[in-house]
Amino acid sequence: MYEQPQVSINGDIDKDFGKYLELKSKDNSPIGGMFVTNMRNANNVDPDFTKLFDKKKFQTVPLNYDNSLFAHSLEIDKNNQRNGYGSQILDHCHNFTKQNGYDYLTLMVYDDNIPAKNLYKKMGYKKLNSDENVEFYFVEL
């Protein structure tokens, strides 16, 4: 029978990279993970954030530094891809975000990363802004 992976959370949400939410197998082997950080740190993680965080576009959605977290660096071990672990990691990120009093989770993805874009859309993310290389997504929780 399929066994649920264990979740570990390490780091500090107010430090540059934030907290790392990691899935591990029963034998403690890493499956994958993702960082979640305060949006004020997003530019330290991804310089494209500043140009895509266009306040004019954000007037239609009440995203701001106080009610949103920024997720980044989703990775799944090559041997564990296409098994639903990306969705599980995002579910844990969503729960973490809500439990810490935030309303939105934001992220950015390269335009040519079709599997990640499909995952984010499946998980309810909406594209808010883009340039020639990167797209900015958010989900209301």
LUMDREN-939451 format. One record per residue (C-alpha): x negated, y, z negated; chain; residue in one letter. Coordinates in nm, 4 decimals, padded with zeros to 6 digits. Layout:
N
REC       east      north         up   chain   resn
REC          X          Y          Z       A      a
...
//
This chain:
141
REC       east      north         up   chain   resn
REC    00.0000    00.0000    00.0000       A      m
REC   -00.1126    00.3558    00.0716       A      y
REC   -00.2702    00.5224   -00.2299       A      e
REC   -00.2428    00.8955   -00.2980       A      q
REC   -00.5770    01.0730   -00.2952       A      p
REC   -00.6970    01.2572   -00.6037       A      q
REC   -00.7113    01.6376   -00.6017       A      v
REC   -00.9889    01.8369   -00.7612       A      s
REC   -00.9972    02.2157   -00.7850       A      i
REC   -01.3248    02.3963   -00.8504       A      n
REC   -01.4479    02.7533   -00.8336       A      g
REC   -01.3127    03.0987   -00.9074       A      d
REC   -01.0385    03.2621   -00.7017       A      i
REC   -01.1975    03.6034   -00.7538       A      d
REC   -01.5425    03.4998   -00.6265       A      k
REC   -01.6321    03.5250   -00.2583       A      d
REC   -01.5384    03.1772   -00.1398       A      f
REC   -01.2716    03.1184   -00.4025       A      g
REC   -01.1425    02.7891   -00.5338       A      k
REC   -01.2095    02.4706   -00.3411       A      y
REC   -00.9197    02.2262   -00.3305       A      l
REC   -01.0583    01.8847   -00.2407       A      e
REC   -00.8946    01.5495   -00.1724       A      l
REC   -01.0906    01.2413   -00.2775       A      k
REC   -01.0205    00.8735   -00.2264       A      s
REC   -00.9779    00.6253   -00.5114       A      k
REC   -01.3515    00.5509   -00.4947       A      d
REC   -01.4210    00.9279   -00.5219       A      n
REC   -01.5272    00.9658   -00.1567       A      s
REC   -01.4449    01.3083   -00.0116       A      p
REC   -01.1533    01.3140    00.2336       A      i
REC   -01.1364    01.6873    00.2952       A      g
REC   -01.0671    02.0243    00.1433       A      g
REC   -01.0015    02.3944    00.1821       A      m
REC   -01.0963    02.7146    00.0019       A      f
REC   -00.8386    02.9616   -00.1318       A      v
REC   -00.9533    03.3080   -00.2365       A      t
REC   -00.8256    03.6511   -00.3262       A      n
REC   -00.7574    03.8481   -00.0067       A      m
REC   -00.9981    04.1177   -00.1227       A      r
REC   -01.2752    03.8610   -00.0630       A      n
REC   -01.1567    03.7631    00.2855       A      a
REC   -01.3892    04.0009    00.4681       A      n
REC   -01.6872    03.8457    00.2867       A      n
REC   -01.5794    03.5057    00.4170       A      v
REC   -01.4748    03.6045    00.7696       A      d
REC   -01.5728    03.9447    00.9136       A      p
REC   -01.2891    03.9170    01.1700       A      d
REC   -01.0454    03.9614    00.8811       A      f
REC   -01.0940    04.3400    00.8685       A      t
REC   -01.0020    04.3963    01.2309       A      k
REC   -00.7043    04.1583    01.2188       A      l
REC   -00.5640    04.2946    00.8931       A      f
REC   -00.3899    04.5784    01.0758       A      d
REC   -00.1668    04.7624    00.8289       A      k
REC    00.0642    04.8795    01.1101       A      k
REC    00.1495    04.5204    01.2014       A      k
REC    00.1832    04.4280    00.8369       A      f
REC    00.4627    04.6801    00.7840       A      q
REC    00.7069    04.4224    00.9226       A      t
REC    00.5963    04.1650    00.6634       A      v
REC    00.5300    04.2648    00.3018       A      p
REC    00.1806    04.1091    00.2891       A      l
REC   -00.0683    04.2890    00.0706       A      n
REC   -00.3757    04.2242   -00.1407       A      y
REC   -00.1666    04.1760   -00.4548       A      d
REC    00.0841    03.9166   -00.3312       A      n
REC   -00.1257    03.7082   -00.0904       A      s
REC   -00.4168    03.4672   -00.0979       A      l
REC   -00.6512    03.3824    00.1908       A      f
REC   -00.7246    03.0197    00.2827       A      a
REC   -01.0286    02.9234    00.4854       A      h
REC   -01.2650    02.6472    00.5906       A      s
REC   -01.0211    02.3569    00.6181       A      l
REC   -01.2153    02.0413    00.6854       A      e
REC   -01.1212    01.6756    00.7008       A      i
REC   -01.3782    01.3958    00.7089       A      d
REC   -01.4024    01.2642    01.0645       A      k
REC   -01.2960    00.9127    00.9566       A      n
REC   -00.9844    01.0507    00.7854       A      n
REC   -00.8522    01.2836    01.0547       A      q
REC   -00.5018    01.2368    01.1977       A      r
REC   -00.3765    01.0688    00.8773       A      n
REC   -00.1787    01.3580    00.7285       A      g
REC   -00.4509    01.4815    00.4948       A      y
REC   -00.4519    01.8310    00.6463       A      g
REC   -00.0839    01.8650    00.5545       A      s
REC   -00.1543    01.7348    00.2042       A      q
REC   -00.4339    01.9839    00.1530       A      i
REC   -00.2129    02.2697    00.2715       A      l
REC    00.0671    02.1502    00.0401       A      d
REC   -00.1771    02.1663   -00.2522       A      h
REC   -00.2912    02.5131   -00.1403       A      c
REC    00.0730    02.6270   -00.1219       A      h
REC    00.1454    02.4924   -00.4701       A      n
REC   -00.1699    02.6518   -00.6092       A      f
REC   -00.0731    02.9849   -00.4519       A      t
REC    00.2794    02.9766   -00.5969       A      k
REC    00.1632    02.8591   -00.9406       A      q
REC   -00.0707    03.1570   -00.9575       A      n
REC    00.2054    03.4082   -00.8816       A      g
REC    00.1405    03.4802   -00.5131       A      y
REC    00.4091    03.4911   -00.2428       A      d
REC    00.2036    03.4361    00.0729       A      y
REC   -00.0890    03.2331    00.1963       A      l
REC   -00.2807    03.3722    00.4929       A      t
REC   -00.5477    03.2225    00.7145       A      l
REC   -00.7280    03.2717    01.0414       A      m
REC   -00.8007    03.0193    01.3134       A      v
REC   -01.0027    03.0277    01.6327       A      y
REC   -00.7808    03.0482    01.9386       A      d
REC   -00.9236    02.7274    02.0888       A      d
REC   -00.8625    02.5151    01.7742       A      n
REC   -00.5374    02.3627    01.8996       A      i
REC   -00.5094    02.0832    01.6364       A      p
REC   -00.5388    02.3349    01.3503       A      a
REC   -00.2922    02.5756    01.5137       A      k
REC   -00.0425    02.2910    01.5588       A      n
REC   -00.0837    02.1915    01.1934       A      l
REC   -00.0287    02.5475    01.0718       A      y
REC    00.2816    02.5913    01.2866       A      k
REC    00.4165    02.2547    01.1630       A      k
REC    00.3631    02.3770    00.8063       A      m
REC    00.5683    02.6932    00.8696       A      g
REC    00.2942    02.9448    00.9409       A      y
REC    00.3720    03.2396    01.1668       A      k
REC    00.1203    03.4219    01.3829       A      k
REC    00.1036    03.7882    01.2908       A      l
REC   -00.1951    03.9196    01.4806       A      n
REC   -00.4690    03.8063    01.7189       A      s
REC   -00.7584    03.9174    01.9293       A      d
REC   -00.9378    03.7388    02.2130       A      e
REC   -01.0886    03.4739    01.9793       A      n
REC   -00.9035    03.4562    01.6487       A      v
REC   -00.5417    03.4377    01.5329       A      e
REC   -00.4119    03.5526    01.1927       A      f
REC   -00.1345    03.3395    01.0375       A      y
REC    00.0705    03.3616    00.7202       A      f
REC    00.3377    03.1595    00.5421       A      v
REC    00.5870    03.2808    00.2837       A      e
REC    00.6062    03.0424   -00.0110       A      l
//
